[in-house]
């Protein structure tokens, strides 16, 4: 059960409501623990995934799931700041250093044992 003071409404419309409840823990078919959490930085909502079935562009990496349409659907390398398409094609774009730094500071306590930013 999630306390409502811990939940955050990420997006709402007449048809649906997207709520971030913090960390999502589940396992994949191989039995690997899959960690997932959403972070809001400068208007964008980044979902960070560890043990994603697709470990590219980095493991862990972030998916933009909300905010301005220019980033939605992109993946973020958590070492180089580079943005990638959902098909792992590198874009010639990088997340702003300040925004990346804030995201890394939010991520760091949730993934102990991983040194951020990731080494390339």
C-alpha positions in Angstrom: 0.0 0.0 0.0 1.2 3.5 -0.9 0.5 6.4 1.3 -0.9 9.3 -0.7 1.6 11.7 0.8 4.3 9.6 -0.9 2.6 9.5 -4.3 3.1 12.2 -6.9 0.8 12.8 -9.8 3.0 13.0 -12.9 0.3 13.5 -15.5 -3.4 13.8 -15.6 -6.1 13.9 -18.3 -9.8 13.2 -18.6 -9.0 9.6 -19.3 -6.0 8.7 -17.1 -3.8 9.7 -14.2 -0.1 8.7 -14.1 1.2 8.5 -10.5 4.7 8.1 -9.4 4.8 5.9 -6.2 8.5 5.8 -5.9 10.6 2.6 -6.3 9.1 -0.2 -8.3 10.6 -3.6 -7.5 10.0 -6.7 -9.7 12.0 -9.4 -11.4 12.4 -10.2 -15.0 12.0 -13.7 -16.6 15.6 -14.5 -15.8 14.9 -13.8 -12.1 17.0 -10.6 -12.0 15.8 -7.9 -9.7 14.5 -5.0 -11.7 14.7 -1.6 -10.0 12.9 1.4 -11.4 12.2 4.8 -10.0 11.0 8.1 -11.4 12.8 11.5 -10.9 11.6 15.0 -11.9 14.4 17.3 -12.9 13.8 20.7 -14.6 10.3 19.7 -15.8 11.3 16.3 -17.2 10.4 13.0 -15.6 13.2 10.4 -15.9 12.6 6.7 -15.1 15.9 5.2 -14.1 16.2 1.4 -14.7 18.7 -1.0 -13.4 18.8 -4.5 -14.9 16.7 -3.4 -17.8 16.4 -6.2 -20.4 17.9 -3.7 -22.8 21.1 -2.4 -21.0 21.8 0.2 -23.7 23.0 2.9 -23.7 24.2 2.3 -20.1 23.3 0.0 -17.2 21.5 1.6 -15.4 20.1 4.2 -17.8 17.2 6.6 -17.8 14.1 6.9 -20.0 12.3 10.2 -20.3 8.6 9.5 -19.6 7.2 12.9 -19.0 7.8 16.6 -19.5 8.5 18.5 -22.7 7.9 16.5 -25.9 11.4 17.0 -27.2 12.8 14.4 -24.6 9.9 12.0 -24.2 10.9 8.6 -25.5 14.6 9.4 -25.3 17.1 7.4 -23.3 19.9 9.0 -21.3 23.4 7.5 -20.7 24.1 8.0 -17.0 27.8 8.7 -17.7 28.2 10.8 -20.8 24.9 12.7 -20.5 24.2 11.8 -24.2 20.6 11.3 -25.3 19.6 8.3 -27.5 16.5 7.4 -29.4 14.3 4.5 -28.1 16.2 2.4 -30.7 19.5 3.2 -29.1 20.7 5.5 -31.9 22.8 8.3 -30.4 21.5 11.8 -30.8 24.0 14.7 -31.1 22.4 16.1 -27.9 23.4 16.0 -24.3 21.4 16.8 -21.1 22.5 20.1 -19.6 25.3 19.6 -17.1 23.4 21.2 -14.2 20.3 19.1 -14.8 22.4 16.0 -15.2 24.1 16.8 -11.9 20.8 17.1 -10.1 19.5 13.9 -11.6 22.7 12.1 -10.5 22.4 13.4 -7.0 18.8 12.1 -6.8 19.8 8.7 -8.2 22.9 8.1 -6.1 21.2 7.2 -2.8 18.7 4.8 -4.5 21.4 2.7 -6.2 24.1 2.1 -3.5 27.2 0.3 -4.8 27.1 2.0 -8.2 29.5 4.9 -8.8 27.8 7.8 -10.6 28.3 9.3 -13.1 29.0 6.0 -14.8 32.4 5.5 -16.4 32.2 5.3 -20.2 
